[in-house]
Amino acid sequence: MLPRRFNLHRPDRIEDAVALLAEHGDDASPYAGGTELLIAMKARVLSYAHIVDLKGIAALRGVSARSDGGLIIGALTTHHELANHSLVLERLPAYALLSANVANIRVRAAGTLGGNLCFAEPHADPPAMLCALNAELVLAGPGGERRMLLAEFILGELSTARATGEVLVRIEVPGLPAGTRAGYRAFGHLERPAVGVAAVALPLGKGFDWRLRVGSICGRPTALAGLEKAMRGLPEADALAVLAEGAEQAAAAVEADDDIRGSAEYKRHLVGVLARRAARAALGMEALAA
Ligand SMILES: Cc1cc2nc3c(=O)[nH]c(=O)nc-3n(C[C@H](O)[C@H](O)[C@H](O)COP(=O)(O)OP(=O)(O)OC[C@H]3O[C@@H](n4cnc5c(N)ncnc54)[C@H](O)[C@@H]3O)c2cc1C
């Protein structure tokens, strides 16, 4: 099926995109790589009278360094660019690998990180890891720019805090203390992950301050808060022992649904397995790439 007819706008400045989106309100949608939007429009699940193509806006592109050692990622940066960018490979190798395993080469080449986050399809890889890294978003709207945590931006399945008229400009990942480690593991038998777990370990005393975030299993990334607390500051071997012992119980408390990707029980089992493997990958006990 073809999408319903629409007017295509091609602004080359963020202000012009914002003005168009504000003018046409719910009749308009931003468009980046189109890998989600076009499918939904062709199926006529979504339809808009005005499409605002962001691809001509140079200010939404590129990856650069934050002075604190973190990264600034333009919303139009594709997964393929992130997987291969020298700064990402140097500062966040686990995130580069995550990007290299998103979808297939066609989707990675066209699909942007901004589109992934703004669509908020739960079966996605970036949100869990970016939430564990405390990533922030910068959005431009009719009233100017605002900044918010990604963890507060994703409200649930296909639902975000993006207001009508707003464009996601960039994603910022704060710098991490020297010695911070990160790992990610996901599993699914269909396109897109059934469950993914990100583990970020920040040096603390003789061990680490752990951030364990589960993605894909429900509408928004979830912290395994009890486990994080129990593992805090313990030497590596002790932290892994706590994780091995507590993972199944922690997973049992995670919200999950039965769907085509598996039963809630199966997905919770995956949480336990993937949390252990993501933590081991972060500590260098397993290869970063699965
Ligand atoms: C076959 C297939 C397999 C996939 N597998 C995976 C997978 O394994 N892991 C995974 O993480 N993801 C997966 N995805 C999802 C993929 O990552 C996204 O489709 C892609 O990142 C979306 O980016 P896009 O630029 O194409 O967005 P678009 O389709 O252009 O837009 C998506 C939504 O975001 C909005 N939007 C886009 N950019 C902005 C912006 N800058 N500001 C405001 N709103 C914006 C649009 O209005 C639209 O609502 C898969 C997708 C497909 C089709």
The ligand as an ORCA input file, in Angstrom:
! r2SCAN-3c Opt
* xyz 0 1
  C      13.473     -4.393     10.119
  C      13.868     -3.541     11.292
  C      14.664     -4.078     12.299
  C      15.025     -3.297     13.386
  N      15.820     -3.865     14.354
  C      16.237     -3.093     15.386
  C      17.113     -3.630     16.372
  O      17.548     -4.787     16.324
  N      17.485     -2.811     17.394
  C      17.060     -1.521     17.468
  O      17.445     -0.796     18.383
  N      16.240     -0.985     16.545
  C      15.831     -1.741     15.512
  N      15.013     -1.207     14.564
  C      14.568      0.177     14.733
  C      15.558      1.162     14.113
  O      16.610      1.391     15.007
  C      14.786      2.419     13.848
  O      13.882      2.097     12.788
  C      15.581      3.643     13.421
  O      16.591      4.000     14.322
  C      14.614      4.826     13.310
  O      15.316      5.944     12.838
  P      14.809      6.741     11.559
  O      15.776      7.839     11.369
  O      14.570      5.851     10.398
  O      13.416      7.281     12.113
  P      12.128      7.719     11.289
  O      11.404      6.517     10.797
  O      12.454      8.776     10.310
  O      11.299      8.391     12.477
  C      10.836      7.616     13.566
  C      10.024      8.529     14.492
  O      10.875      9.456     15.141
  C      10.497     10.808     14.825
  N      11.755     11.531     14.658
  C      12.831     11.133     13.944
  N      13.855     11.990     14.131
  C      13.406     12.963     14.958
  C      13.992     14.135     15.529
  N      15.286     14.456     15.311
  N      13.225     14.909     16.326
  C      11.943     14.574     16.575
  N      11.340     13.478     16.104
  C      12.063     12.675     15.293
  C       9.630     10.718     13.568
  O       8.702     11.742     13.534
  C       8.963      9.353     13.767
  O       7.865      9.474     14.628
  C      14.613     -1.957     13.470
  C      13.817     -1.415     12.465
  C      13.439     -2.183     11.383
  C      12.604     -1.572     10.298
*
